[in-house]
Amino acid sequence: MKFDPKNPPRTFEVGNTIRFTMKDCGNVRLEPDEQLTFTTESGAEYDLARKNWGFYATPSLNARLLQFGLRAVLVKNPIGRFFVLLVERGKDAEFNEYVRVERLETVCWLDSTENLARVERALRGA
């Protein structure tokens, strides 16, 4: 793993309705079969793992991610771009306010076996 910090961080404006400043703090280069774990103050964890073919973008959506205190949700922005967001346990009110302010549409929560099976059946035409 190699970390290249950006000091000072690169800053840029983001947001659909309320603009705010995002900070790009650096670049991490992982070799195949290396993993980084990101943590929050409350103890939530998010793993990003590199393989020789690409990345595991999240731990298992309906098991380890939940155990780590995060829920995955598919959202769509007003111009039709889709994003997978991870909502920290206990932060539903903040997430709902963000969705409202940014005019996002919640397409599907990806945190339960039932919802994921529903998506699977829909995509397979069942």
C-alpha angles and dihedrals in degrees: 000000000000124000120199109189121208106223109211096023118243108249129205139167122254138168137095099235108358111044119215136170120259120198121218101205101181151304128276121200115199126193119222112288094021123122138197123203119207118200138192130215090259093055100258112149134205122189125203114190128190122215128181088257098047135285143320095228094197141006113260105310097221099038126018096027090055091046088053091056100257134114123202120223132179113223135177125214126219093268094052101261117141127218136181108222128189115220118203117231110265094020098095094116092052091046093049090050091049090050090049096047095044091044093236124163119223104226100178141337107238097197105094132066088228094056093043091050089050090053090047092051092047093051092047091050095244 
